[in-house]
Amino acid sequence: MLKDRVNLADEPKISSLTAVIRFEMTDGDGGTWDVVVEKGLVKDVVRNSKETPTSTLKLSSAVFLDIIKRKVTPQNAFFQRKVDIDGDMFLALKMNILVTFM
C-alpha cells in the first residue's frame, strides 16, 4: 500500500535518494518496519528485516500513526522528543518528502 502510494503519486521524486529507513516501534509488539528506497522509489516495505538501516526512527506506534496521518511532521515529533534518531539524522529529518506521498 505505501509502496504504491509513493511510487504512483504525481509528486516529483528525489531520484538521488537511496536508503533504508527503519521505523522501530518502542511499545507493544510493533516491531520494526524498513522502508527500502531506491532512486526515489519505494522498492519494499519489510517487517523485522535484516537490512542495515541508513536511519532509524525510534518512536511509539501512536506517534508513527500521527506521522502517517500527517498530524505531526517527523521533524516536529523529533523536536518534541517523541522520536529518537540513529544513523543519518539529515536523511531522517528529510522524511517529510516520503510522508508527503502517504
C-alpha positions in Angstrom: 0.0 0.0 0.0 2.7 2.5 1.0 4.8 1.4 -1.9 2.0 2.1 -4.4 1.1 5.4 -2.8 4.6 6.7 -3.1 5.6 5.3 -6.4 2.3 6.2 -8.2 2.0 9.7 -6.8 2.2 12.6 -9.1 4.7 14.3 -6.8 8.2 14.6 -8.1 10.6 12.0 -6.7 14.1 12.6 -5.5 16.0 10.3 -7.9 19.2 10.5 -5.9 17.5 9.1 -2.7 18.6 5.5 -2.0 18.3 4.4 1.7 16.8 2.0 4.2 14.7 3.9 6.7 13.8 1.9 9.7 10.8 2.7 12.0 11.3 1.0 15.3 8.2 0.9 17.5 9.1 1.3 21.1 5.8 0.0 22.5 3.9 -3.3 22.3 4.8 -5.7 19.5 5.0 -3.2 16.7 8.4 -4.5 15.8 10.5 -2.7 13.2 9.5 -1.7 9.7 12.1 -0.9 7.0 11.2 1.3 4.0 13.7 0.5 1.2 14.0 3.4 -1.2 16.0 3.2 -4.4 16.4 6.2 -6.7 13.4 7.9 -5.1 11.0 5.0 -5.4 9.9 2.6 -2.6 11.3 -0.8 -3.5 10.0 -2.6 -0.5 8.4 -2.3 3.0 9.6 -5.1 5.2 8.8 -6.0 8.8 11.7 -7.0 11.0 14.2 -7.2 8.1 17.9 -7.9 8.4 18.9 -4.9 6.3 21.3 -2.4 7.8 19.3 0.9 8.0 20.6 4.2 6.8 18.5 5.9 9.5 16.4 4.5 12.4 13.5 6.4 13.9 12.5 5.1 17.3 9.0 6.0 18.2 5.7 4.8 19.7 3.1 3.4 17.4 0.8 6.3 18.3 3.4 8.8 17.1 4.1 6.7 14.0 0.3 6.9 13.1 0.3 10.6 13.8 3.1 11.0 11.2 1.3 8.8 8.7 -1.9 10.7 9.2 0.1 14.0 8.8 -1.0 15.2 12.3 2.7 15.9 13.0 5.8 16.0 10.8 8.8 13.8 11.6 10.8 17.0 12.4 8.2 18.3 14.8 8.0 14.9 16.5 11.8 14.8 16.8 12.0 18.3 18.3 9.2 17.4 20.7 11.3 14.5 21.8 8.8 11.9 20.6 11.3 10.4 18.2 14.9 9.3 18.6 17.1 9.1 15.6 20.1 6.8 15.0 22.2 6.9 11.9 21.9 9.6 9.2 20.0 12.3 11.0 19.8 14.6 8.0 18.1 11.9 6.0 15.7 11.1 8.8 14.7 14.8 9.1 14.0 14.8 5.3 11.3 12.2 5.9 8.6 14.9 5.1 9.3 14.1 1.5 8.3 10.5 1.9 5.4 11.4 4.2 4.0 13.8 1.6 3.2 10.7 -0.5 1.5 8.8 2.3 
